[in-house]
Structures are given as C-alpha cells and as structure tokens.
Amino acid sequence: MGVKIRQGSFEIKALQAPPRIIDFPSGVSGWTDGWVKWSYNRPAVEAWVQALLLESEGWVDVTKTRWLRTYSFDAAPLAKVAPGQRLQNGCRVEVTGIRALDRDWWTVALQAFGEPARLRENLRQAGRAFFRSHPPLDPFHPAQSCSYPAWLAGL
C-alpha cells in the first residue's frame, strides 16, 4: 500500500494483482502489477492532511519532473495522443526524474487503463511501441524493477 499527499490531495494506492514479469523489446523487462487508487481532496480532508504533514516521521519529501506519452487503444491502430486526452482504453508511459533524500533517480513506468480484460494487452502493445522507438542505453532487468511504494519503503 502507498499513501501520499500531492497538491493538497490525500491518495491511497493498494496492490490489487500480484507482480509478474513482463518483457519488451530492446532488453527491457520488469515487474507488472495491478493497483487501485483512491484520492480525497474535499475541504474536510484539508485540515487532516495539514496535521499529517506536521509529523515528519515516516514521510519522504519527493520532487518529481515527469515526461508523459499516452497511447490510445480506442481505435485501431495504436495511436499516440495528447497526455490529457480522455480515453476509454490506453497506456501512459512516464519517464520521471526524482529528487528525494538529497539524491537523484530516474524511473520509467507504464500505466495501462481501461477495460480490465484489455489492461495487460494494452500494456504490452504500448511497451513494444515505446521501447522499439526509444530503446534504453542499457538493458532494464527485473532486479531494477519495483513499484513506487516498494522503492520508497527501501529508502
């Protein structure tokens, strides 16, 4: 489970499907899993969020710079679309620069969304398209792969 406060919202993410390995072109493989997210940003939550922020223990201040690419599966063939566009079925590819605990990291994440029966295939197709056109300089392996909450817990 992951808990975060972002831009005044309180978010909870819970693991829904166990991790499995997925392979893509260009030497890329990693863990894929399923998450569900709840986000709360009502005025009644604001005072509670502010009180949580006063307790520094257990919280990690993280700064992110994200670059997004979104693929749509709403029509054939697969198409790149604007990141903010509303879609029924798609996948976001996110490359993120992270600053936490006075150190810098980079992450690459794929987030499929839409009809549950199509999620894994959406993820596979978008990953193939992205990594064929943007191969990493070094291979990505499962030993380097984890969920964001797992990475934070390891800090």
C-alpha atoms as one frame of an Amber mdcrd trajectory, in Angstrom:
protein
   0.000   0.000   0.000   1.183   3.506  -0.731  -0.005   6.721   0.873   0.906
  10.173  -0.408  -0.047  13.786  -0.262   0.152  15.548  -3.605  -1.081  19.025
  -4.402  -3.451  19.036  -1.430  -4.922  15.599  -2.158  -4.579  12.583   0.078
  -4.056   9.455  -2.052  -4.070   5.788  -1.139  -2.899   3.090  -3.566  -3.419
  -0.593  -2.782  -1.958  -3.595  -4.572  -4.724  -5.481  -6.350  -2.854  -8.013
  -8.519   0.430  -9.741  -7.645   3.618  -8.817  -9.520   4.504 -10.730 -12.700
   7.404 -10.280 -15.088   6.755  -8.705 -18.471   9.227  -8.495 -21.381   9.536
  -5.791 -24.032  11.916  -5.207 -26.971  15.404  -3.722 -26.605  16.380  -5.690
 -23.484  13.595  -4.299 -21.294  11.886  -6.488 -18.715  10.392  -5.765 -15.328
   7.602  -6.390 -12.889   3.997  -5.536 -13.648   1.240  -5.497 -11.067  -2.208
  -4.021 -10.561  -3.157  -1.162  -8.244  -6.334   0.633  -7.242  -6.206   4.291
  -6.166  -8.443   6.454  -4.019  -7.964  10.212  -3.933  -9.500  12.616  -1.425
  -9.367  16.380  -1.790 -12.513  17.648  -0.136 -12.274  20.605   2.260 -12.945
  18.277   5.220  -9.741  16.361   4.415  -7.580  19.509   4.181  -7.180  20.022
   7.962  -6.342  16.354   8.412  -3.721  16.485   5.637  -2.148  19.564   7.225
  -1.962  17.757  10.589  -0.298  14.745   8.935   2.333  16.991   7.374   3.340
  18.232  10.835   4.514  14.695  11.677   7.788  14.260   9.799   8.453  10.635
  10.805   7.639   8.164   8.053   7.166  10.769   5.318   9.645  11.327   2.478
   9.638  14.638   0.612   9.831  13.837  -3.109  10.166  16.222  -6.044   9.323
  14.871  -9.491   9.740  16.052 -13.055   7.654  13.893 -15.384   7.575  13.398
 -19.134   4.458  11.620 -20.401   3.474   9.853 -23.583  -0.033   8.448 -23.933
  -1.133   5.697 -26.317  -4.781   5.223 -27.246  -6.433   1.877 -27.999  -9.868
   3.406 -28.569  -9.480   2.995 -32.345  -7.192   0.838 -34.459  -4.302   1.164
 -34.953  -2.499   2.172 -31.771  -2.080   5.964 -31.705  -0.040   8.484 -29.702
  -2.321  11.176 -28.257  -2.025  14.245 -26.031  -1.381  13.208 -22.385  -4.505
  14.974 -21.040  -6.921  13.472 -23.576  -9.796  11.406 -22.066  -9.656   7.815
 -23.294 -11.515   4.590 -22.610  -8.509   2.292 -23.216  -4.898   3.344 -23.257
  -1.498   3.330 -21.638   0.698   6.100 -20.275   4.472   5.892 -20.462   6.093
   8.066 -17.836   9.789   8.922 -17.553  10.388  10.664 -14.240  13.313  12.420
 -12.639  13.021  12.086  -8.847  14.769  14.003  -6.080  14.474  12.535  -2.566
  16.764  12.450   0.474  19.292  14.658  -1.378  19.721  12.079  -4.159  18.543
  11.835  -7.767  16.899   8.864  -9.501  15.173   8.139 -12.807  12.176   5.913
 -13.307  10.302   4.548 -16.298   6.733   3.413 -15.723   3.878   2.188 -17.895
   0.307   2.564 -16.654  -2.420   0.808 -18.624  -6.032   1.809 -18.051  -9.455
   0.930 -19.391 -11.422  -2.297 -19.589  -9.973  -4.841 -17.114  -9.824  -7.625
 -19.726  -7.658  -5.438 -22.002  -5.185  -3.965 -19.476  -2.332  -6.457 -19.906
  -2.537  -6.343 -23.702  -2.694  -2.520 -23.668   0.457  -2.549 -21.521   2.243
  -4.985 -23.861   1.403  -3.084 -27.048   2.308   0.342 -25.665   5.557  -1.012
 -24.184   6.522  -2.612 -27.507   5.818   0.608 -29.415   7.669   2.823 -26.930
  10.784   0.685 -26.415  11.166  -0.058 -30.146  11.319   3.659 -30.903  13.135
   4.632 -27.668  15.498   1.809 -26.676  17.341   2.399 -23.395  21.129   2.792
 -23.440  21.429  -0.151 -21.013  19.003  -3.062 -20.583  16.324  -2.853 -17.889
  16.074  -6.008 -15.740  13.552  -7.207 -13.114  16.192  -6.755 -10.386  15.977
  -2.995 -11.100  12.184  -3.007 -11.164   9.707  -2.378  -8.346   6.568  -0.446
  -7.564   6.832   3.139  -6.393   5.674   2.254  -2.827   8.283  -0.551  -2.677
  11.002   1.856  -3.851  10.016   4.421  -1.203   9.956   1.748   1.505  13.529
   0.827   0.508  14.763   4.381   1.072
